[in-house]
Amino acid sequence: MTQTRFSRYAWTVLAYNLGVIMWGAFVRASVSGDGCGKHWPLCGGEVIPHAHRVQTWIEFAHRVSSGLVLALIALLFIWAFRAYPRGHSVRSGVKLCLLFTCTEALLGAWLVLFRLVAHDASVYRAIAMSAHLVNTFLLLASLALTAWWASGGAPLQLRGQGPVATALGIGLIGTMILGVSGALTALGDTLFPAATLTAGIMQDFSPDAPMLIRLRLPHPFLAISAGLYLLLLAGLMIHLRPSDATRRFARWTGGLFLAELAIGGLNFALRAPIPMQIAHLFLADLVWLNVVLLSAAAVAEGVPHAELAGAAVKLIQQEDAGPATWRDYLALTKPRVISLLLFTTLAAMFIARPGWPGISLLLAVAIGGYMAAGAANTINMVIDTDIDGRMGRTTGRPTVTHKISSGDALRFALGLAIASFVVLWWGANLLAAMLALAGLVFYVLVYTLLLKRRTWHNIVIGGAAGAFPPLVGWAAAAGHLSGMAWLLFGIVFLWTPVHFWALALLIKDDYEAAGVPMLPVVRGVHATVLQIGAYAVLTAGITAVPFIFREMHLVYLGGILLLNGLLLLRSAQLLQAPDRRHAVSLYKYSMLYLALLFLVMAIDRAMPAHQHEFAATRRHVAAYAGTADWNRARPGSV
């Protein structure tokens, strides 16, 4: 009974701390941080101020509420040592709570005594605020873990977690870095408010903008990148550490982050009014708490491990499979599958900006793009080990033969994903890195975990992951995404069912044996070839759009007429005779089709302007149409 009351008290103290943090945000946003002057812990040199300034009472209220935190946590500390035995996790938790409460007070004093408040825009304030935010996050984490353990949560078991612990650690650090970025962005919004949204955007891109304005520009990209990683982490934890608590915190983490992104977008559009800033911070704190509790639940004692135990796998390797080689790790990435995706990535660079992009940029995009796709394919193999073991064409994969354990494969995938993001950000830009990560997350979460084993629509929706590479190439070369970039996405998206279902016809029996609901298994061969024909028509239709809107010219027109003619012909032949020979023919041609289509686009864009006379003539005809001279020149006119 005593421990139940302690648990409730611990959660109450956590909730109270969230309230204090929100009030602190109001102090900063209302520029009231100097309300008590250069005095701490007294306010204006007095225990209770007699000033009539509103800012003074706002700051004084924050100090009183913050001081109460120390009293509440002191009581929590004493109670924990009376209610729980030596060595209990709750005791460890309250020690951290008391430590970070004291450092929180000292950091607050630092801000006040050195006048790093109100309108100060120095680099020292940015550093102090960052340190304050990190300490606040650590205090919230300590309180959350204390309350969690007091509520019956199992102690942490960090040994034997392998790459799961590493992935969770990266998620925690990434969330903390994002919190720092958000705090600095909010400070910039407070100190340098924009009269209009347009003025704010111009501030962001001005080379003469203050430091805090320049720091807020990367925040939305970092937020989306961190959110993508957290979504991936949440999905993997549901699969790799299946427990009720893990599932609950994973779902809350994903849902809360999507809500935070929505509030962040609204905050930007409304130019960061104080209530929106506080709401954004509140959701950010909730996301942090859920990531902390997700991590604690995933590495708790007694939680089942879905991946193979390392020692057992090593024994199997020694007795049956032999040691892994670099070729085995290369096989995890599925290089033959990646080759076509990588070609569309590099071709999109030449389509986005005709001319030579530079060897360093090409290499960065090629290496970073391969790593991102390789990481996605590796994670796919880990998740689908059971399926691969029942399919003839995949029984030789290293995760099935146990040449590479699931733990080692996950480490490899995590390393590839991180390296991909760094290489693309460093060698190209943050947008390209973010899009590559988005493709990885979409492939793992939407296709592999959510759809593949549930519905025959898996390849239609999940296949969008394969349409991200052109966006990566375009963003790397141009630094932004235009309508043409999204057309490339749409072309690959509509082409994917034609390509994949032709393959699915060939290995229908394998999918049926593995219990994977691919279209030929669920709806039959005839329904599949009808769908292939429909998507072939849609693919041919969307490829005409760039020419219609004058993004492409005569060379491209000739190319798509030939390529689409052959695609429709082979699809029609498969419809008439849905046998293996025609399925193989369409499958092989579909790969050649996409490669040649992107090649023709790149060539068309690279053609000299004088060879685009057809486009210029068409524009002149359009301008001439409707005039009196045009009407007189028409056949049959009087």
C-alpha positions in Angstrom: 0.0 0.0 0.0 2.9 2.4 0.9 4.6 1.6 -2.4 1.3 2.2 -4.3 1.0 5.7 -2.7 4.7 6.3 -3.5 4.1 5.4 -7.2 1.2 7.9 -7.4 3.2 10.6 -5.7 6.1 10.0 -8.1 3.9 10.4 -11.1 2.4 13.6 -9.5 5.8 15.1 -9.0 6.6 14.3 -12.7 3.4 16.1 -13.8 4.2 19.0 -11.6 7.6 19.3 -13.1 6.1 19.5 -16.5 3.9 22.4 -15.3 7.0 24.2 -14.0 8.7 23.7 -17.3 5.8 25.2 -19.2 5.8 28.2 -16.9 9.5 28.6 -17.5 8.8 28.6 -21.2 6.2 31.4 -20.6 8.9 33.4 -18.7 11.2 33.1 -21.7 8.6 33.8 -24.3 7.2 36.8 -22.4 10.7 38.2 -22.0 10.3 38.2 -18.2 13.6 36.5 -17.4 15.1 39.7 -15.9 12.0 40.4 -13.8 14.0 39.9 -10.6 17.0 41.7 -11.8 20.5 40.4 -11.2 19.5 38.7 -8.0 19.3 35.0 -7.1 17.7 33.4 -5.1 16.2 36.6 -3.9 14.0 38.6 -6.3 15.2 42.2 -6.7 17.1 41.8 -3.4 13.8 40.9 -1.5 12.3 37.6 -0.4 8.9 38.8 -1.6 9.2 41.6 -4.2 7.2 44.8 -3.9 7.6 45.8 -7.5 4.6 46.6 -9.7 6.1 45.2 -12.9 4.2 42.2 -14.4 7.5 40.7 -15.5 8.7 40.7 -11.9 5.8 38.7 -10.7 6.0 36.3 -13.6 9.7 35.5 -12.8 9.0 35.4 -9.1 6.2 32.8 -9.6 8.6 30.7 -11.6 11.2 30.8 -8.9 8.7 29.9 -6.2 7.3 27.0 -8.3 10.9 25.8 -9.1 11.8 26.0 -5.4 8.9 23.8 -4.5 10.3 21.1 -6.9 13.3 20.8 -4.6 11.1 20.2 -1.6 8.9 17.7 -3.5 11.9 15.7 -4.7 13.6 15.8 -1.3 10.4 14.1 0.1 10.5 11.7 -2.8 14.1 10.8 -1.9 13.4 10.2 1.8 10.3 8.2 1.1 12.1 6.0 -1.4 14.8 5.1 1.0 12.2 4.2 3.6 9.9 2.2 1.3 12.4 0.3 -0.9 15.3 -2.0 0.0 18.9 -1.5 -0.8 19.7 -2.0 -4.4 16.2 -1.4 -5.7 15.9 0.6 -9.0 13.7 3.2 -7.3 16.6 4.2 -5.0 18.8 4.7 -8.0 16.1 6.8 -9.7 15.6 9.2 -6.8 19.3 9.7 -6.5 19.4 11.0 -10.1 16.3 13.0 -9.4 17.9 14.9 -6.6 21.2 15.3 -8.5 19.5 16.9 -11.6 17.2 19.0 -9.5 20.2 20.6 -7.8 22.0 21.1 -11.2 18.8 22.6 -12.6 18.8 25.2 -9.9 22.4 26.0 -10.5 21.9 26.4 -14.2 19.0 28.7 -13.5 21.2 30.8 -11.2 23.8 30.9 -14.0 21.3 32.4 -16.4 20.2 35.0 -14.0 23.5 36.1 -12.4 25.2 36.4 -15.8 22.1 38.2 -17.3 21.6 35.6 -20.0 17.9 36.3 -20.0 15.3 38.6 -21.5 16.7 40.3 -24.6 20.2 38.8 -24.5 21.1 37.2 -27.8 24.7 36.2 -27.1 26.3 32.8 -27.9 26.7 32.4 -24.1 23.0 32.4 -23.7 22.6 29.8 -26.4 25.1 27.5 -24.6 23.5 28.1 -21.2 20.0 27.4 -22.6 21.2 24.2 -24.3 22.8 23.0 -21.1 19.6 23.9 -19.2 17.5 21.9 -21.7 19.7 18.8 -21.5 19.5 18.9 -17.7 15.8 19.3 -17.8 15.4 16.3 -20.0 17.6 14.3 -17.7 15.6 15.3 -14.7 12.3 14.3 -16.5 13.9 11.0 -17.5 14.9 10.3 -13.9 11.5 11.1 -12.6 9.8 9.0 -15.3 12.0 6.0 -14.6 11.5 6.3 -10.8 7.7 6.4 -11.3 7.9 3.5 -13.8 9.9 1.3 -11.5 7.7 2.2 -8.5 4.7 1.1 -10.6 6.2 -2.3 -11.1 8.4 -1.8 -14.1 11.2 -4.3 -14.3 14.9 -3.2 -13.7 17.1 -2.5 -16.7 19.1 -5.4 -18.2 21.6 -3.7 -20.6 23.9 -6.7 -21.1 23.0 -8.9 -24.0 20.9 -6.3 -25.8 23.3 -5.9 -28.7 22.3 -3.4 -31.3 19.0 -2.8 -29.7 20.6 -0.8 -26.9 22.7 1.1 -29.4 19.6 2.0 -31.5 17.8 3.1 -28.4 20.7 5.2 -27.2 20.9 6.9 -30.6 17.2 7.6 -30.3 17.6 9.2 -26.9 20.5 11.3 -28.0 18.8 12.4 -31.2 15.7 13.4 -29.3 17.8 15.4 -26.9 19.6 17.2 -29.7 16.3 18.0 -31.4 15.1 19.4 -28.1 18.1 21.7 -27.9 17.5 22.8 -31.5 13.8 23.5 -30.7 14.8 25.6 -27.6 17.2 27.7 -29.7 14.6 28.1 -32.4 12.0 29.3 -29.8 14.5 31.8 -28.4 15.1 33.1 -31.9 11.4 33.5 -32.5 11.1 35.4 -29.2 14.1 37.8 -29.7 13.6 38.4 -33.5 9.9 38.2 -34.2 8.8 38.6 -37.8 6.0 40.9 -38.8 4.8 38.5 -41.4 5.4 34.9 -42.4 7.2 36.0 -45.6 9.4 38.3 -43.6 10.3 35.5 -41.3 11.3 33.2 -44.2 13.4 36.0 -45.6 15.1 36.3 -42.2 15.9 32.6 -42.2 17.7 32.8 -45.6 19.4 36.2 -45.1 23.3 35.9 -44.9 23.3 38.7 -42.4 20.8 37.1 -40.0 21.7 36.9 -36.3 23.1 33.6 -35.1 19.8 32.5 -33.4 18.0 33.0 -36.7 20.5 31.0 -38.6 20.2 28.2 -36.0 16.4 27.9 -36.5 16.6 27.1 -40.2 17.8 23.5 -39.8 15.3 22.7 -37.1 12.3 21.5 -39.2 14.7 19.2 -41.2 16.2 17.9 -38.0 12.7 17.4 -36.6 11.5 15.4 -39.6 14.8 13.3 -39.6 14.6 12.6 -35.9 10.9 11.8 -36.3 11.6 9.3 -39.0 14.2 7.6 -36.9 11.9 7.5 -33.9 9.1 5.9 -36.1 11.6 3.3 -37.3 12.8 2.7 -33.7 9.2 2.3 -32.4 8.4 -0.2 -35.2 11.5 -2.2 -34.6 11.0 -2.4 -30.8 7.5 -3.7 -31.3 9.0 -6.5 -33.4 12.3 -7.1 -31.6 11.1 -6.6 -28.0 7.5 -7.8 -28.0 5.8 -6.9 -24.7 2.7 -5.0 -23.8 4.6 -2.1 -22.4 6.9 -1.8 -25.4 4.0 -1.9 -27.8 2.2 0.8 -25.8 5.1 3.2 -25.5 6.1 2.6 -29.2 2.6 3.6 -30.4 2.5 6.6 -28.1 5.9 7.7 -29.3 4.9 7.6 -32.9 1.6 9.2 -32.4 2.9 12.0 -30.2 5.7 12.8 -32.6 3.3 13.1 -35.5 1.2 15.5 -33.3 4.3 17.5 -32.4 5.2 17.9 -36.1 1.7 19.1 -36.8 1.9 21.6 -33.9 5.3 22.7 -35.1 4.0 23.4 -38.6 1.2 25.4 -37.2 3.6 27.2 -34.9 5.6 28.2 -37.9 2.6 29.3 -39.9 1.3 31.5 -37.1 4.7 33.0 -36.4 5.2 31.3 -33.0 2.6 32.8 -30.6 3.2 32.1 -27.0 0.4 29.5 -26.5 1.7 27.6 -29.6 5.2 27.7 -28.3 4.1 26.2 -25.0 2.0 23.5 -26.7 4.9 22.6 -28.9 7.3 22.3 -25.9 4.7 20.2 -24.0 4.5 17.7 -26.8 8.3 17.7 -27.1 8.6 16.8 -23.4 5.9 14.0 -23.8 7.8 12.6 -26.8 11.0 12.6 -24.7 9.3 10.8 -21.8 7.8 8.2 -24.1 11.2 7.5 -25.8 12.7 7.1 -22.3 10.0 4.7 -21.1 10.1 2.8 -24.5 13.8 2.3 -23.9 13.3 1.2 -20.4 10.6 -1.2 -21.4 12.6 -2.6 -24.3 15.7 -3.4 -22.2 13.9 -4.5 -19.1 14.6 -7.9 -17.5 12.4 -10.6 -18.8 11.4 -9.0 -22.0 11.6 -11.6 -24.9 14.2 -11.1 -27.6 12.9 -11.7 -31.1 16.4 -11.9 -32.7 18.6 -14.9 -32.2 20.8 -15.1 -29.2 24.4 -14.2 -30.1 26.1 -17.2 -28.4 23.7 -19.7 -30.0 24.2 -18.2 -33.5 28.0 -18.3 -33.1 27.8 -22.0 -32.3 25.6 -22.6 -35.4 28.1 -20.6 -37.4 31.0 -22.7 -36.3 29.3 -26.0 -36.7 27.1 -25.5 -39.8 27.6 -22.4 -41.8 31.2 -21.3 -41.4 32.3 -17.7 -40.6 30.8 -14.8 -42.4 32.7 -13.0 -45.1 32.4 -9.6 -46.7 30.4 -11.2 -49.5 27.8 -12.3 -47.0 27.5 -8.8 -45.6 27.3 -7.5 -49.2 24.5 -10.0 -49.9 22.5 -8.5 -47.0 22.2 -5.3 -49.0 20.8 -7.0 -52.1 23.1 -5.3 -54.6 21.2 -6.5 -57.7 18.0 -4.9 -56.4 19.8 -1.7 -55.5 21.5 -1.3 -58.8 18.4 -0.1 -60.6 17.4 2.2 -57.7 20.8 3.7 -57.7 20.7 4.3 -61.4 17.4 6.3 -61.0 19.0 8.3 -58.2 22.0 9.3 -60.2 20.0 9.9 -63.4 17.7 12.2 -61.4 20.7 14.4 -60.6 21.3 15.0 -64.3 17.6 15.6 -64.9 17.4 18.1 -62.1 20.5 20.1 -63.2 21.8 19.4 -66.7 25.6 19.2 -66.8 28.3 17.5 -64.8 27.4 17.7 -61.0 30.9 17.0 -59.9 32.6 13.7 -59.0 32.5 14.4 -55.2 28.7 14.9 -55.3 28.1 11.9 -57.5 30.2 9.7 -55.2 28.4 11.0 -52.1 25.0 10.3 -53.5 26.0 6.9 -54.9 27.6 5.8 -51.6 25.0 7.4 -49.4 22.1 6.1 -51.5 23.5 2.6 -51.6 24.0 2.6 -47.8 20.4 3.7 -47.2 18.9 1.1 -49.5 21.3 -1.5 -48.1 20.3 -0.8 -44.5 16.6 -1.1 -45.5 17.2 -4.4 -47.2 19.2 -5.8 -44.3 16.5 -4.9 -41.8 14.0 -6.5 -44.1 16.1 -9.8 -44.1 16.2 -9.7 -40.3 12.4 -9.3 -39.9 11.6 -11.8 -42.7 14.0 -14.5 -41.7 11.1 -16.9 -41.1 9.6 -16.2 -44.5 12.9 -16.4 -46.3 13.5 -19.8 -44.8 10.3 -21.2 -46.4 11.0 -19.7 -49.9 13.3 -21.5 -52.3 14.9 -18.5 -53.8 15.8 -17.0 -50.4 17.0 -20.0 -48.4 20.6 -19.1 -49.1 20.4 -15.7 -47.5 23.0 -15.2 -44.7 20.3 -14.5 -42.1 18.7 -17.8 -43.0 21.9 -19.9 -43.1 23.0 -18.2 -39.8 26.3 -17.1 -41.3 25.3 -13.7 -39.9 23.2 -13.5 -36.8 20.2 -11.2 -36.6 22.1 -9.1 -34.0 25.1 -8.7 -36.2 22.9 -7.9 -39.2 21.1 -5.2 -37.2 24.4 -3.7 -36.1 25.4 -3.6 -39.8 22.1 -2.0 -40.8 22.3 0.6 -38.1 25.8 1.5 -39.2 24.8 1.8 -42.8 21.8 4.0 -41.9 23.9 6.4 -39.8 26.7 6.5 -42.4 24.2 7.1 -45.2 22.7 10.1 -43.4 26.1 11.6 -42.6 27.5 11.0 -46.1 24.5 12.5 -47.8 24.2 15.5 -45.4 28.0 16.2 -45.6 28.4 15.5 -49.4 25.1 16.8 -50.6 22.6 18.4 -48.3 20.2 17.7 -45.4 17.2 17.4 -47.6 18.8 14.5 -49.6 19.8 12.8 -46.3 16.3 13.2 -44.9 14.6 11.8 -48.0 16.9 8.7 -48.1 16.0 8.1 -44.4 12.3 8.5 -45.3 12.6 5.9 -48.0 14.3 3.5 -45.5 11.7 4.0 -42.8 8.8 3.7 -45.3 10.2 0.4 -46.6 10.7 -1.1 -43.2 7.6 0.2 -41.4 5.0 0.4 -44.1 6.0 -2.4 -46.4 7.8 -4.9 -44.3 6.2 -4.6 -40.9 2.7 -3.2 -41.7 1.6 -4.5 -45.1 3.6 -7.4 -46.4 2.0 -10.1 -44.3 -1.5 -8.6 -44.2 -2.7 -7.5 -47.6 -2.1 -7.9 -51.4 -2.0 -4.1 -51.6 1.5 -4.4 -49.9 3.4 -3.7 -53.1 1.1 -1.0 -54.4 1.4 1.1 -51.2 4.7 -0.1 -49.8 6.3 0.0 -53.3 6.4 3.8 -52.8 9.7 3.2 -50.9 11.4 2.4 -54.3 10.2 5.8 -55.6 12.2 7.8 -53.1 15.7 7.4 -54.8 14.8 9.9 -57.6 13.8 12.4 -55.0 17.2 11.9 -53.2 19.1 12.5 -56.5 17.0 15.5 -57.4 17.4 17.1 -53.9 21.1 16.4 -53.9 21.6 18.2 -57.2 19.0 21.0 -57.0 18.7 21.5 -53.2 14.9 21.4 -53.4 12.0 19.4 -54.8 10.0 20.7 -57.8 7.0 19.4 -59.5 9.2 17.4 -61.9 10.8 15.6 -59.0 7.4 14.4 -57.8 6.6 13.3 -61.4 9.7 11.1 -61.2 8.4 9.7 -57.9 5.0 9.0 -59.5 6.5 7.3 -62.5 8.4 4.8 -60.3 5.4 4.4 -58.0 3.1 3.4 -60.9 5.8 1.3 -62.6 6.5 -0.8 -59.5 3.4 -3.0 -59.6 4.0 -3.9 -63.2 7.6 -4.9 -62.4 7.0 -6.7 -59.1 3.8 -8.6 -60.0 5.5 -10.0 -63.1 8.1 -11.4 -60.7 5.4 -12.5 -58.3 3.8 -14.6 -61.0 7.1 -16.5 -61.4 7.5 -17.2 -57.7 3.8 -17.6 -56.8 4.3 -21.0 -55.2 7.1 -19.7 -53.0 4.9 -16.9 -51.7 2.0 -19.3 -51.1 4.3 -21.7 -49.2 5.5 -18.8 -47.0 2.0 -17.5 -46.4 2.7 -14.1 -47.9 -0.5 -12.6 -49.4 0.8 -11.4 -52.8 -1.7 -10.7 -55.5 -1.2 -13.9 -57.5 -1.7 -16.0 -54.3 -4.8 -14.1 -53.1 -6.6 -13.2 -56.3 -5.1 -15.6 -58.9 -3.1 -15.2 -62.1 -5.9 -13.7 -64.2 -6.6 -10.9 -61.7 -2.8 -10.2 -61.5 -2.3 -9.8 -65.2 -5.3 -7.5 -65.4 -3.8 -5.4 -62.7 -0.4 -5.4 -64.5 -2.1 -4.2 -67.7 -3.9 -1.4 -65.8 -0.7 -0.2 -64.2 1.1 -0.4 -67.5 -1.5 2.0 -69.0 -1.1 4.3 -66.0 2.6 4.2 -66.3 2.5 5.1 -70.0 0.1 7.9 -69.2 2.1 9.6 -66.4 5.3 9.4 -68.5 3.6 11.7 -71.1 3.0 14.4 -68.5 6.6 15.9 -68.5 6.3 16.4 -72.3 2.8 17.9 -72.1 4.0 20.4 -69.5 7.2 21.2 -71.5 9.6 19.7 -69.0 10.8 17.4 -71.8 11.2 17.8 -75.5 11.4 15.9 -78.8 14.1 13.3 -77.8 12.0 12.3 -74.8 8.8 12.1 -76.9 10.5 9.6 -79.2 11.8 7.6 -76.3 8.5 7.2 -74.5 6.6 6.3 -77.6 9.0 3.4 -78.2 9.4 2.4 -74.6 5.7 2.6 -73.7 4.8 0.8 -76.9 6.9 -2.2 -75.9 5.7 -2.1 -72.3 2.0 -2.1 -73.4 2.7 -4.8 -76.0 4.4 -7.1 -73.5 1.7 -6.5 -71.0 -0.9 -7.4 -73.6 1.0 -10.6 -74.6 1.0 -11.6 -70.9 -2.7 -11.0 -70.7 -3.3 -13.2 -73.8 -0.9 -15.9 -72.6 -0.2 -15.7 -68.8 2.6 -18.2 -68.8 6.1 -18.2 -67.5 7.7 -17.2 -70.7 5.7 -14.0 -71.1 6.0 -13.2 -67.3 9.8 -13.5 -67.6 9.8 -11.3 -70.7 7.8 -8.6 -69.0 9.8 -8.8 -65.8 13.2 -8.3 -67.6 11.9 -5.6 -69.9 10.4 -3.7 -67.0 13.9 -3.2 -65.5 15.3 -2.2 -68.9 12.3 0.1 -69.4 12.9 2.1 -66.2 16.6 2.5 -66.8 16.2 3.6 -70.4 13.3 6.0 -69.4 15.5 7.8 -66.9 18.4 7.7 -69.4 16.3 9.3 -72.1 15.2 12.0 -69.6 18.8 12.8 -68.7 19.8 13.0 -72.4 16.8 15.2 -73.3 17.7 17.6 -70.6 21.3 17.7 -71.7 20.6 18.5 -75.3 21.8 21.9 -76.4 19.1 24.6 -76.6 19.2 24.8 -80.4 18.2 21.2 -80.7 15.0 22.0 -78.9 13.6 23.9 -81.8 10.4 21.7 -81.7 9.6 23.1 -78.3 10.2 26.7 -79.4 8.1 26.2 -82.5 5.3 24.8 -80.5 5.4 27.9 -78.2 5.3 30.2 -81.2 2.3 28.4 -82.7 0.5 28.6 -79.4 1.1 32.3 -79.3 0.1 32.8 -82.9 -3.1 30.8 -82.6 -6.3 32.8 -82.4 -5.0 35.9 -84.1 -6.5 37.3 -87.3 -3.5 36.1 -89.4 -3.9 32.6 -88.0 -7.6 32.6 -88.9 -6.8 33.7 -92.5 -4.1 31.1 -92.8 -6.3 28.2 -91.7 -7.3 25.9 -94.6 -10.7 26.7 -95.9 -10.7 30.2 -94.5 -12.0 33.1 -96.6 
